[in-house]
Amino acid sequence: MGVAHRYGGERGDQMTEPDTRTRAGLPEPSGLSGPVEPSGLLEPVEPSGLSVPSGLPGHGTGVRPDGPHAGQEAGLAPRNRMLARAAVSSAQDILRQRYGLPSAQAGFELLREASQRHNVKLHTLADAVIRVPCPDHERGVWFPGRARTSAPPLPRIPLAGHSGDAATQGSVLSGALTRVLEITQTGMGNVQLAEHGLLRLEKHTGLSRQFTDFFAFVDHPSTSCAQAAQDREQVTVRDVATEPFFDEGSRRVILHAGSRACHSVPLLNERGAVLGVISSHHPQPLTGYSRTRLEALRTTAATVGRWLSWHRRTVVLDALEDLHFSARRKRGDRDAARTARPDGGAVHSP
């Protein structure tokens, strides 16, 4: 891996480092301590080594979307399906055990209904079920006393017919990608969100089907997006063809997609944890970005990171609360049915 240089301390507006890969530093995360509040319940898994958690389906498949061997591409479709279903499969089993549901399918139905009512991706809600501590079954609510706030503003993020609290995660991510590509002056790019220690592709434009299949899930550090997530820094790859830290499988797919250079910007929450990464791809090698553009990218990432953090602690927790209420109601209906007499009256224990 080549030597990384942080932006900062240079004279003038244009970057002049000779390395093919350069970085723009972002604030270090603050330490986490004390009791977990609702704002920290969905703290992302730190990307200190992107990998598929061993407890999830798909672990140990031996197929990496950014792996070094061309022959691995044949295994991408089943691997991607497995990883796409992993969180949902685990979450529905958790719900079955937690609420005494008759089957895992019943857990899936609860997830699906709550995700649709709150316009939250099914895998996002499943990830929350897995990671948020289970509710107190004696209480009617999962998060008592939770404070609600309005959505943070999204200046300069183009939203298609949405604004404020009505904006969906999908519309915000699309707008964020549009803004980043406007700053970097290219037509190719993608957005990934951190989930279970991986980066999951959520939005993309101008990229080939081979590229999006190959990088549907990134679980290995030999890509600019993974490096940006791991180090919480903007990372510029000035020439994909010569950058030493790419494995050959990743390099081949990126070049085949028409990308000769790329720039990745991490999306951080208020605590400095990585929520995702936005990357731009360029048909020609880059010489570096000006301070003005790097600052515009940093500002955009901070804006989107704040909104994503709000979305997780507000909209996603609302969906969890709804799911909890529905599951308790269904359990109550089953209990009542088990104790009902044939004539419709209740059976009372002696």
One Martini backbone bead per residue (centre of mass of N, CA, C, O) as a GRO file, in nm:
protein
  350
    1MET     BB    1   0.097   0.035   0.022
    2GLY     BB    2   0.081   0.349  -0.001
    3VAL     BB    3   0.149   0.655   0.094
    4ALA     BB    4  -0.022   0.864   0.306
    5HIS     BB    5  -0.176   1.190   0.261
    6ARG     BB    6  -0.265   1.472   0.418
    7TYR     BB    7  -0.453   1.730   0.419
    8GLY     BB    8  -0.250   2.000   0.498
    9GLY     BB    9  -0.022   2.278   0.486
   10GLU     BB   10  -0.055   2.383   0.219
   11ARG     BB   11   0.006   2.585  -0.046
   12GLY     BB   12  -0.259   2.699  -0.155
   13ASP     BB   13  -0.530   2.545  -0.349
   14GLN     BB   14  -0.357   2.319  -0.468
   15MET     BB   15  -0.271   2.007  -0.493
   16THR     BB   16   0.087   1.851  -0.471
   17GLU     BB   17   0.102   1.566  -0.431
   18PRO     BB   18   0.258   1.272  -0.572
   19ASP     BB   19   0.061   1.080  -0.492
   20THR     BB   20  -0.203   0.868  -0.589
   21ARG     BB   21  -0.282   0.889  -0.276
   22THR     BB   22  -0.512   1.089  -0.088
   23ARG     BB   23  -0.597   1.286   0.215
   24ALA     BB   24  -0.876   1.410   0.412
   25GLY     BB   25  -0.925   1.521   0.710
   26LEU     BB   26  -1.115   1.431   0.995
   27PRO     BB   27  -1.261   1.423   1.271
   28GLU     BB   28  -1.235   1.277   1.553
   29PRO     BB   29  -1.381   1.068   1.750
   30SER     BB   30  -1.564   1.038   2.014
   31GLY     BB   31  -1.607   0.901   2.300
   32LEU     BB   32  -1.764   0.613   2.444
   33SER     BB   33  -1.986   0.650   2.728
   34GLY     BB   34  -2.197   0.513   2.919
   35PRO     BB   35  -2.509   0.521   2.870
   36VAL     BB   36  -2.750   0.427   2.645
   37GLU     BB   37  -2.898   0.619   2.418
   38PRO     BB   38  -3.110   0.662   2.161
   39SER     BB   39  -2.884   0.810   1.986
   40GLY     BB   40  -2.690   0.524   2.024
   41LEU     BB   41  -2.836   0.256   1.933
   42LEU     BB   42  -2.735   0.298   1.606
   43GLU     BB   43  -2.449   0.244   1.614
   44PRO     BB   44  -2.213   0.175   1.419
   45VAL     BB   45  -2.006  -0.045   1.299
   46GLU     BB   46  -1.686  -0.055   1.316
   47PRO     BB   47  -1.440  -0.028   1.042
   48SER     BB   48  -1.172  -0.215   1.154
   49GLY     BB   49  -1.282  -0.463   0.966
   50LEU     BB   50  -1.421  -0.567   0.705
   51SER     BB   51  -1.692  -0.800   0.779
   52VAL     BB   52  -1.856  -1.090   0.813
   53PRO     BB   53  -2.042  -1.193   1.043
   54SER     BB   54  -2.050  -1.511   1.184
   55GLY     BB   55  -2.378  -1.504   1.249
   56LEU     BB   56  -2.414  -1.484   0.942
   57PRO     BB   57  -2.515  -1.534   0.653
   58GLY     BB   58  -2.216  -1.582   0.443
   59HIS     BB   59  -2.015  -1.681   0.615
   60GLY     BB   60  -1.746  -1.833   0.455
   61THR     BB   61  -1.768  -1.827   0.128
   62GLY     BB   62  -1.500  -1.689  -0.015
   63VAL     BB   63  -1.652  -1.430  -0.136
   64ARG     BB   64  -1.541  -1.131  -0.287
   65PRO     BB   65  -1.623  -0.834  -0.441
   66ASP     BB   66  -1.289  -0.752  -0.401
   67GLY     BB   67  -1.139  -0.973  -0.523
   68PRO     BB   68  -0.861  -1.129  -0.705
   69HIS     BB   69  -1.061  -1.327  -0.866
   70ALA     BB   70  -1.234  -1.382  -1.150
   71GLY     BB   71  -1.386  -1.652  -1.063
   72GLN     BB   72  -1.567  -1.514  -0.834
   73GLU     BB   73  -1.806  -1.391  -0.998
   74ALA     BB   74  -1.992  -1.646  -1.002
   75GLY     BB   75  -2.051  -1.599  -0.672
   76LEU     BB   76  -2.208  -1.324  -0.639
   77ALA     BB   77  -2.510  -1.376  -0.650
   78PRO     BB   78  -2.542  -1.567  -0.403
   79ARG     BB   79  -2.398  -1.380  -0.204
   80ASN     BB   80  -2.580  -1.132  -0.229
   81ARG     BB   81  -2.836  -1.276  -0.142
   82MET     BB   82  -2.734  -1.366   0.135
   83LEU     BB   83  -2.667  -1.080   0.245
   84ALA     BB   84  -2.947  -0.949   0.195
   85ARG     BB   85  -3.089  -1.174   0.400
   86ALA     BB   86  -2.944  -1.189   0.672
   87ALA     BB   87  -3.084  -0.980   0.859
   88VAL     BB   88  -3.374  -1.078   0.817
   89SER     BB   89  -3.335  -1.365   0.921
   90SER     BB   90  -3.238  -1.286   1.206
   91ALA     BB   91  -3.479  -1.101   1.288
   92GLN     BB   92  -3.714  -1.309   1.264
   93ASP     BB   93  -3.602  -1.493   1.486
   94ILE     BB   94  -3.606  -1.290   1.715
   95LEU     BB   95  -3.912  -1.236   1.705
   96ARG     BB   96  -4.010  -1.521   1.754
   97GLN     BB   97  -3.880  -1.545   2.040
   98ARG     BB   98  -3.974  -1.277   2.180
   99TYR     BB   99  -4.309  -1.323   2.091
  100GLY     BB  100  -4.404  -1.614   2.022
  101LEU     BB  101  -4.407  -1.697   1.737
  102PRO     BB  102  -4.502  -1.944   1.507
  103SER     BB  103  -4.290  -1.799   1.301
  104ALA     BB  104  -4.066  -1.652   1.092
  105GLN     BB  105  -4.279  -1.538   0.897
  106ALA     BB  106  -4.416  -1.360   1.110
  107GLY     BB  107  -4.169  -1.180   1.143
  108PHE     BB  108  -4.160  -1.080   0.852
  109GLU     BB  109  -4.437  -0.941   0.850
  110LEU     BB  110  -4.369  -0.731   1.062
  111LEU     BB  111  -4.139  -0.600   0.909
  112ARG     BB  112  -4.287  -0.527   0.647
  113GLU     BB  113  -4.513  -0.350   0.765
  114ALA     BB  114  -4.333  -0.140   0.913
  115SER     BB  115  -4.163  -0.052   0.668
  116GLN     BB  116  -4.405   0.056   0.501
  117ARG     BB  117  -4.528   0.263   0.704
  118HIS     BB  118  -4.217   0.415   0.731
  119ASN     BB  119  -4.024   0.403   0.489
  120VAL     BB  120  -3.832   0.147   0.545
  121LYS     BB  121  -3.600  -0.052   0.500
  122LEU     BB  122  -3.591  -0.378   0.567
  123HIS     BB  123  -3.282  -0.401   0.639
  124THR     BB  124  -3.280  -0.164   0.838
  125LEU     BB  125  -3.481  -0.280   1.043
  126ALA     BB  126  -3.332  -0.546   1.093
  127ASP     BB  127  -3.073  -0.419   1.204
  128ALA     BB  128  -3.216  -0.291   1.450
  129VAL     BB  129  -3.321  -0.548   1.585
  130ILE     BB  130  -3.036  -0.670   1.635
  131ARG     BB  131  -2.896  -0.403   1.794
  132VAL     BB  132  -3.127  -0.341   1.974
  133PRO     BB  133  -3.234  -0.357   2.266
  134CYS     BB  134  -3.463  -0.509   2.421
  135PRO     BB  135  -3.763  -0.483   2.540
  136ASP     BB  136  -3.992  -0.415   2.785
  137HIS     BB  137  -4.268  -0.616   2.828
  138GLU     BB  138  -4.413  -0.432   3.055
  139ARG     BB  139  -4.412  -0.230   2.833
  140GLY     BB  140  -4.569  -0.043   2.573
  141VAL     BB  141  -4.280   0.071   2.523
  142TRP     BB  142  -3.952   0.091   2.406
  143PHE     BB  143  -3.908   0.433   2.423
  144PRO     BB  144  -3.921   0.599   2.687
  145GLY     BB  145  -3.891   0.946   2.665
  146ARG     BB  146  -3.849   1.022   2.378
  147ALA     BB  147  -3.704   1.255   2.190
  148ARG     BB  148  -3.817   1.492   1.951
  149THR     BB  149  -3.709   1.594   1.623
  150SER     BB  150  -3.629   1.768   1.368
  151ALA     BB  151  -3.511   1.787   1.076
  152PRO     BB  152  -3.239   1.860   0.934
  153PRO     BB  153  -3.096   2.044   0.723
  154LEU     BB  154  -3.046   2.052   0.335
  155PRO     BB  155  -2.825   2.219   0.202
  156ARG     BB  156  -2.775   2.164  -0.142
  157ILE     BB  157  -2.985   1.927  -0.146
  158PRO     BB  158  -3.145   1.760  -0.381
  159LEU     BB  159  -3.506   1.723  -0.383
  160ALA     BB  160  -3.771   1.512  -0.490
  161GLY     BB  161  -4.044   1.652  -0.348
  162HIS     BB  162  -3.877   1.704  -0.077
  163SER     BB  163  -3.891   1.794   0.283
  164GLY     BB  164  -3.769   1.751   0.565
  165ASP     BB  165  -3.954   1.511   0.725
  166ALA     BB  166  -4.050   1.395   0.429
  167ALA     BB  167  -3.793   1.283   0.373
  168THR     BB  168  -3.619   1.032   0.236
  169GLN     BB  169  -3.353   0.838   0.225
  170GLY     BB  170  -3.343   0.807  -0.083
  171SER     BB  171  -3.359   1.113  -0.154
  172VAL     BB  172  -3.104   1.196   0.002
  173LEU     BB  173  -2.899   1.013  -0.140
  174SER     BB  174  -2.949   1.119  -0.423
  175GLY     BB  175  -2.882   1.416  -0.359
  176ALA     BB  176  -2.595   1.365  -0.256
  177LEU     BB  177  -2.482   1.249  -0.516
  178THR     BB  178  -2.538   1.491  -0.694
  179ARG     BB  179  -2.362   1.690  -0.533
  180VAL     BB  180  -2.090   1.542  -0.555
  181LEU     BB  181  -2.083   1.539  -0.871
  182GLU     BB  182  -2.083   1.843  -0.894
  183ILE     BB  183  -1.814   1.895  -0.747
  184THR     BB  184  -1.643   1.664  -0.921
  185GLN     BB  185  -1.726   1.649  -1.221
  186THR     BB  186  -1.930   1.390  -1.267
  187GLY     BB  187  -2.130   1.081  -1.374
  188MET     BB  188  -1.996   0.896  -1.149
  189GLY     BB  189  -2.153   0.698  -0.878
  190ASN     BB  190  -2.184   0.625  -0.511
  191VAL     BB  191  -2.375   0.473  -0.239
  192GLN     BB  192  -2.296   0.379   0.100
  193LEU     BB  193  -2.384   0.169   0.376
  194ALA     BB  194  -2.352   0.086   0.700
  195GLU     BB  195  -2.358  -0.281   0.764
  196HIS     BB  196  -2.234  -0.516   0.955
  197GLY     BB  197  -1.934  -0.412   0.858
  198LEU     BB  198  -2.042  -0.311   0.589
  199LEU     BB  199  -2.084  -0.208   0.248
  200ARG     BB  200  -2.387  -0.089   0.104
  201LEU     BB  201  -2.544  -0.057  -0.185
  202GLU     BB  202  -2.783   0.214  -0.274
  203LYS     BB  203  -2.645   0.412  -0.492
  204HIS     BB  204  -2.635   0.486  -0.856
  205THR     BB  205  -2.431   0.617  -1.141
  206GLY     BB  206  -2.278   0.528  -1.449
  207LEU     BB  207  -2.267   0.217  -1.388
  208SER     BB  208  -2.212  -0.099  -1.414
  209ARG     BB  209  -2.333  -0.409  -1.350
  210GLN     BB  210  -2.066  -0.531  -1.267
  211PHE     BB  211  -2.001  -0.325  -1.051
  212THR     BB  212  -2.261  -0.348  -0.869
  213ASP     BB  213  -2.219  -0.648  -0.810
  214PHE     BB  214  -1.927  -0.643  -0.699
  215PHE     BB  215  -2.017  -0.379  -0.487
  216ALA     BB  216  -2.267  -0.448  -0.307
  217PHE     BB  217  -2.043  -0.573  -0.110
  218VAL     BB  218  -1.806  -0.456   0.132
  219ASP     BB  219  -1.530  -0.667   0.303
  220HIS     BB  220  -1.266  -0.500   0.205
  221PRO     BB  221  -0.984  -0.267   0.216
  222SER     BB  222  -0.921  -0.269  -0.122
  223THR     BB  223  -1.066   0.028  -0.117
  224SER     BB  224  -1.162   0.352  -0.106
  225CYS     BB  225  -1.420   0.321   0.064
  226ALA     BB  226  -1.295   0.153   0.295
  227GLN     BB  227  -1.076   0.357   0.368
  228ALA     BB  228  -1.266   0.591   0.440
  229ALA     BB  229  -1.413   0.437   0.666
  230GLN     BB  230  -1.172   0.345   0.842
  231ASP     BB  231  -1.035   0.660   0.854
  232ARG     BB  232  -1.228   0.907   0.821
  233GLU     BB  233  -1.155   0.988   0.511
  234GLN     BB  234  -1.060   1.135   0.243
  235VAL     BB  235  -1.017   0.964  -0.079
  236THR     BB  236  -0.766   0.965  -0.336
  237VAL     BB  237  -0.757   0.818  -0.661
  238ARG     BB  238  -0.566   0.906  -0.931
  239ASP     BB  239  -0.483   0.591  -1.025
  240VAL     BB  240  -0.602   0.282  -1.068
  241ALA     BB  241  -0.376   0.140  -1.242
  242THR     BB  242  -0.136   0.216  -1.000
  243GLU     BB  243  -0.264   0.149  -0.741
  244PRO     BB  244  -0.153  -0.071  -0.487
  245PHE     BB  245  -0.418  -0.134  -0.294
  246PHE     BB  246  -0.542  -0.281  -0.511
  247ASP     BB  247  -0.691  -0.535  -0.619
  248GLU     BB  248  -0.727  -0.695  -0.921
  249GLY     BB  249  -1.031  -0.730  -0.925
  250SER     BB  250  -1.110  -0.437  -0.868
  251ARG     BB  251  -0.949  -0.297  -1.089
  252ARG     BB  252  -1.082  -0.432  -1.333
  253VAL     BB  253  -1.377  -0.338  -1.281
  254ILE     BB  254  -1.327  -0.033  -1.271
  255LEU     BB  255  -1.199  -0.001  -1.551
  256HIS     BB  256  -1.437  -0.134  -1.711
  257ALA     BB  257  -1.635   0.111  -1.616
  258GLY     BB  258  -1.447   0.384  -1.675
  259SER     BB  259  -1.251   0.408  -1.422
  260ARG     BB  260  -0.946   0.596  -1.329
  261ALA     BB  261  -1.084   0.749  -1.084
  262CYS     BB  262  -1.125   0.833  -0.720
  263HIS     BB  263  -1.365   0.954  -0.462
  264SER     BB  264  -1.396   0.939  -0.101
  265VAL     BB  265  -1.675   1.003   0.135
  266PRO     BB  266  -1.749   1.019   0.455
  267LEU     BB  267  -2.024   0.942   0.674
  268LEU     BB  268  -2.096   1.116   0.972
  269ASN     BB  269  -2.163   1.145   1.285
  270GLU     BB  270  -2.145   1.321   1.580
  271ARG     BB  271  -1.931   1.084   1.690
  272GLY     BB  272  -1.769   0.966   1.419
  273ALA     BB  273  -1.937   0.760   1.287
  274VAL     BB  274  -1.995   0.543   1.028
  275LEU     BB  275  -2.261   0.546   0.775
  276GLY     BB  276  -2.088   0.608   0.505
  277VAL     BB  277  -2.034   0.639   0.136
  278ILE     BB  278  -1.909   0.862  -0.115
  279SER     BB  279  -1.849   0.812  -0.472
  280SER     BB  280  -1.634   0.908  -0.730
  281HIS     BB  281  -1.599   0.880  -1.092
  282HIS     BB  282  -1.327   0.882  -1.342
  283PRO     BB  283  -1.202   0.874  -1.677
  284GLN     BB  284  -0.957   1.028  -1.548
  285PRO     BB  285  -0.699   1.125  -1.406
  286LEU     BB  286  -0.598   1.280  -1.112
  287THR     BB  287  -0.450   1.578  -0.939
  288GLY     BB  288  -0.664   1.696  -0.752
  289TYR     BB  289  -0.800   1.899  -0.494
  290SER     BB  290  -0.925   2.163  -0.378
  291ARG     BB  291  -1.008   2.316  -0.094
  292THR     BB  292  -1.289   2.397  -0.180
  293ARG     BB  293  -1.389   2.112  -0.258
  294LEU     BB  294  -1.325   1.965   0.003
  295GLU     BB  295  -1.513   2.143   0.175
  296ALA     BB  296  -1.773   2.079   0.021
  297LEU     BB  297  -1.764   1.777   0.084
  298ARG     BB  298  -1.759   1.797   0.390
  299THR     BB  299  -2.026   1.949   0.420
  300THR     BB  300  -2.204   1.740   0.283
  301ALA     BB  301  -2.138   1.502   0.471
  302ALA     BB  302  -2.235   1.638   0.733
  303THR     BB  303  -2.527   1.683   0.648
  304VAL     BB  304  -2.596   1.384   0.590
  305GLY     BB  305  -2.510   1.265   0.861
  306ARG     BB  306  -2.719   1.415   1.033
  307TRP     BB  307  -2.969   1.300   0.893
  308LEU     BB  308  -2.914   0.998   0.934
  309SER     BB  309  -2.910   1.012   1.239
  310TRP     BB  310  -3.198   1.113   1.270
  311HIS     BB  311  -3.336   0.880   1.123
  312ARG     BB  312  -3.248   0.655   1.321
  313ARG     BB  313  -3.364   0.806   1.596
  314THR     BB  314  -3.662   0.827   1.459
  315VAL     BB  315  -3.781   0.654   1.222
  316VAL     BB  316  -3.666   0.378   1.307
  317LEU     BB  317  -3.779   0.386   1.600
  318ASP     BB  318  -4.071   0.405   1.512
  319ALA     BB  319  -4.075   0.128   1.373
  320LEU     BB  320  -4.006  -0.034   1.626
  321GLU     BB  321  -4.247   0.054   1.793
  322ASP     BB  322  -4.459  -0.058   1.599
  323LEU     BB  323  -4.364  -0.350   1.605
  324HIS     BB  324  -4.404  -0.395   1.908
  325PHE     BB  325  -4.707  -0.340   1.914
  326SER     BB  326  -4.791  -0.558   1.707
  327ALA     BB  327  -4.670  -0.803   1.857
  328ARG     BB  328  -4.833  -0.771   2.123
  329ARG     BB  329  -5.109  -0.791   1.993
  330LYS     BB  330  -5.077  -1.072   1.868
  331ARG     BB  331  -5.020  -1.213   2.136
  332GLY     BB  332  -5.291  -1.138   2.268
  333ASP     BB  333  -5.469  -1.283   2.060
  334ARG     BB  334  -5.355  -1.566   2.112
  335ASP     BB  335  -5.417  -1.584   2.413
  336ALA     BB  336  -5.722  -1.548   2.383
  337ALA     BB  337  -5.768  -1.796   2.198
  338ARG     BB  338  -5.661  -2.014   2.404
  339THR     BB  339  -5.889  -1.911   2.642
  340ALA     BB  340  -6.132  -1.982   2.478
  341ARG     BB  341  -6.449  -2.070   2.450
  342PRO     BB  342  -6.673  -2.203   2.237
  343ASP     BB  343  -6.893  -1.964   2.334
  344GLY     BB  344  -6.671  -1.708   2.384
  345GLY     BB  345  -6.566  -1.739   2.650
  346ALA     BB  346  -6.366  -1.734   2.920
  347VAL     BB  347  -6.095  -1.899   3.060
  348HIS     BB  348  -6.052  -1.976   3.402
  349SER     BB  349  -5.836  -2.008   3.634
  350PRO     BB  350  -5.821  -2.149   3.959
   0.00000   0.00000   0.00000
